[in-house]
Amino acid sequence: MSNEPLADVRDMYMAHAMFRREFRLAPELIRGVADNDVTRAAVIADHLQIVDNGLHHHHSAEDKHLWPRLLERNAADAESITQLMEEQHAQIDRVLDEVRAGLAHWRGTADPAQRETLAVSMAQLSDLLEEHLAAEEDHAVPLLAQYITAAEWGQMLADGAGDVAPEQAPLIFGMMAYEADPDTVRDIVAQMPPEVSGIIGGLATEAYAAHAQQVYGTATPERVGARGGVSR
């Protein structure tokens, strides 16, 4: 491992900003759907399912590729950090199950009572996720940058992509890149296969702008920043 290049972990912060933003803005999106407006409810539900799918695969890939390697390599405080990460993942998964069930019912009815219950569950999820992402950035990511190779990081990212359809990839990357530093986005794109790197940047920006217009009514939704706060 000593002679292998280490992981560029900056795209982890890009993913975290996406999850923070989309889940933090979700309760307001849900509450903004008029009673019985099933068309609008379906738009919001489809959007949240995309983000949920991304989070699920992101956490599954971390559990499979990252935490065991920190333990194997005796990284400092690896045992307590990986235990915390896994416990927080499990806690988030329990609330996600509630959110998924709520979305499945609400999207077909746009019932106001279901809407409020779902919005409350989504707010709880956002709070749990904020706590987890902050802990991960403070304690786990610095270790990952020291102990995980670029090749292993690539395996994690490939698994994290999960079952994303190729045509949806620009949207997902656009979500991640929306609040990222342009130099970071450029460097991450440069690490992609040539057949992807040549086109993903422009497509990603356009894909998220169009998606955000449909979901938020603007191509430039509120930004949450790297660690909390909401700005325009």
C-alpha positions in Angstrom: 0.0 0.0 0.0 2.9 2.4 0.8 3.7 2.8 -2.9 0.1 3.2 -4.1 -1.5 6.6 -4.6 -4.0 7.5 -1.8 -7.6 8.3 -2.2 -8.7 11.8 -3.2 -11.5 12.2 -0.7 -12.8 15.5 -1.9 -15.8 13.9 -3.7 -16.9 12.7 -0.3 -17.6 16.3 0.7 -19.4 16.9 -2.6 -21.7 13.9 -1.9 -22.3 15.1 1.7 -23.3 18.6 0.5 -25.8 17.0 -1.8 -27.4 14.9 0.9 -27.4 17.8 3.4 -29.1 20.1 0.9 -31.7 17.8 -0.6 -32.8 16.3 2.7 -32.8 19.6 4.6 -35.0 21.2 1.9 -37.3 18.2 1.7 -39.8 19.0 4.6 -40.6 22.4 3.0 -41.0 20.7 -0.4 -43.5 18.2 1.1 -45.4 20.8 3.0 -45.7 22.9 -0.2 -47.8 20.3 -2.0 -51.5 21.2 -2.0 -54.1 18.8 -0.6 -54.8 16.0 -3.1 -52.4 17.3 -5.7 -51.1 13.8 -6.6 -49.2 15.1 -9.7 -47.0 17.4 -7.6 -46.7 14.8 -4.9 -45.3 12.3 -7.4 -42.7 14.8 -8.6 -41.5 15.4 -5.1 -41.6 11.6 -4.3 -39.6 10.8 -7.4 -37.0 13.3 -6.5 -36.6 12.1 -2.9 -36.4 8.5 -4.1 -33.4 9.5 -6.3 -31.7 11.0 -3.3 -32.6 8.2 -1.0 -31.2 5.6 -3.5 -28.0 7.6 -3.6 -27.7 7.7 0.2 -28.5 4.0 0.6 -25.8 2.9 -1.9 -23.3 5.5 -0.5 -23.6 4.1 3.0 -23.6 0.5 1.8 -20.4 1.1 -0.1 -18.7 2.7 2.9 -19.7 -0.2 5.1 -18.3 -2.7 2.6 -15.1 -0.9 1.4 -14.0 1.6 4.0 -14.6 0.8 7.6 -13.2 -2.8 7.4 -10.0 -1.5 5.8 -9.5 1.1 8.5 -9.7 -1.7 11.1 -7.4 -4.0 9.1 -4.8 -1.3 8.9 -5.0 -0.3 12.6 -5.8 3.3 11.9 -5.9 5.5 15.0 -9.2 5.1 16.9 -10.5 3.0 14.0 -12.5 0.7 16.2 -14.5 3.5 17.9 -14.9 5.5 14.7 -16.1 2.6 12.6 -18.5 1.5 15.4 -20.0 5.0 15.5 -20.3 5.2 11.7 -22.1 1.8 11.5 -24.4 2.7 14.5 -25.3 6.0 12.8 -26.0 4.2 9.5 -28.3 1.8 11.2 -30.2 4.6 13.0 -30.6 6.5 9.7 -31.8 3.4 8.0 -34.6 3.0 10.6 -35.9 6.5 9.9 -35.4 6.0 6.2 -37.8 3.0 6.4 -40.4 5.3 7.9 -39.8 7.9 5.2 -40.1 5.3 2.4 -43.3 3.9 3.7 -44.7 7.4 4.1 -43.7 8.4 0.6 -45.3 5.3 -0.9 -48.6 6.2 0.6 -48.6 9.9 0.2 -47.5 10.0 -3.4 -50.7 8.4 -4.5 -53.1 10.5 -2.3 -51.4 13.8 -1.4 -53.4 13.5 1.8 -52.7 16.4 4.1 -52.4 14.3 7.3 -50.0 12.0 5.6 -48.1 15.0 4.3 -47.4 16.4 7.7 -46.4 13.0 9.2 -44.0 12.5 6.3 -42.6 16.1 6.6 -41.9 15.4 10.3 -40.1 12.1 9.6 -38.1 13.8 6.9 -37.0 16.6 9.3 -35.9 13.9 11.8 -33.9 12.2 9.0 -32.3 15.5 8.1 -31.2 16.1 11.7 -29.8 12.6 12.0 -28.0 12.8 8.7 -26.5 16.2 9.6 -25.1 14.8 12.9 -23.7 11.7 11.1 -22.1 13.6 8.2 -20.4 16.0 10.6 -19.0 13.2 12.7 -17.8 11.4 9.5 -16.0 14.5 8.2 -14.4 15.2 11.6 -13.2 11.7 12.5 -13.4 9.3 9.6 -12.6 11.2 6.4 -9.1 12.3 7.6 -8.3 8.6 8.3 -9.6 7.6 4.9 -7.3 10.1 3.2 -4.3 8.4 5.0 -5.2 4.7 4.8 -7.4 4.1 1.7 -5.8 3.8 -1.8 -7.1 5.5 -4.9 -7.9 2.0 -6.3 -9.9 1.1 -3.2 -11.7 4.5 -3.3 -12.6 3.8 -6.9 -14.1 0.4 -5.9 -16.2 2.2 -3.2 -17.4 4.8 -5.7 -18.4 2.2 -8.2 -20.4 0.3 -5.6 -21.8 3.7 -4.4 -23.2 4.3 -7.9 -25.4 1.3 -7.3 -28.1 0.8 -9.8 -28.0 4.3 -11.2 -29.0 4.2 -14.9 -26.4 5.7 -17.2 -28.8 8.4 -18.4 -29.3 9.5 -14.7 -25.6 9.8 -14.0 -25.3 13.5 -15.1 -28.1 14.4 -12.8 -26.5 12.7 -9.8 -23.1 14.3 -10.5 -24.8 17.7 -11.1 -26.4 17.4 -7.7 -23.0 16.7 -6.1 -21.2 19.4 -8.0 -23.8 22.2 -7.4 -22.1 23.6 -4.3 -18.6 22.3 -4.9 -15.5 24.3 -5.6 -15.0 24.5 -9.4 -11.4 23.3 -9.1 -12.5 20.2 -7.1 -15.1 19.4 -9.7 -12.5 19.8 -12.5 -10.1 17.4 -10.7 -12.8 14.8 -10.0 -14.0 14.9 -13.6 -10.4 14.5 -14.8 -10.1 11.2 -12.8 -13.1 9.7 -14.7 -12.7 7.5 -17.8 -12.0 9.6 -20.9 -15.4 8.7 -22.5 -17.1 10.2 -19.5 -14.9 13.1 -18.5 -15.2 14.8 -21.9 -19.0 15.3 -21.6 -20.1 14.9 -17.9 -19.4 18.5 -16.8 -21.7 20.4 -19.1 -24.4 17.7 -19.0 -24.3 17.5 -15.2 -24.9 21.2 -14.8 -27.8 21.3 -17.3 -29.3 18.1 -15.9 -29.5 19.4 -12.3 -30.7 22.9 -13.4 -33.6 21.3 -15.3 -34.4 18.9 -12.4 -34.2 21.7 -9.8 -36.5 23.9 -11.9 -39.1 21.1 -11.9 -38.7 20.3 -8.2 -38.0 23.7 -6.6 -39.3 26.1 -9.2 -35.8 27.5 -9.8 -32.6 26.2 -11.4 -30.7 27.6 -8.4 -32.2 26.2 -5.2 -30.9 27.2 -1.7 -27.4 26.1 -0.9 -26.7 24.6 2.5 -22.9 25.0 2.4 -20.4 22.4 3.5 -21.4 22.3 7.1 -24.8 23.7 7.7 -26.4 27.0 7.0 -28.6 27.9 4.1 -27.8 30.5 1.5 -29.0 31.5 -1.9 
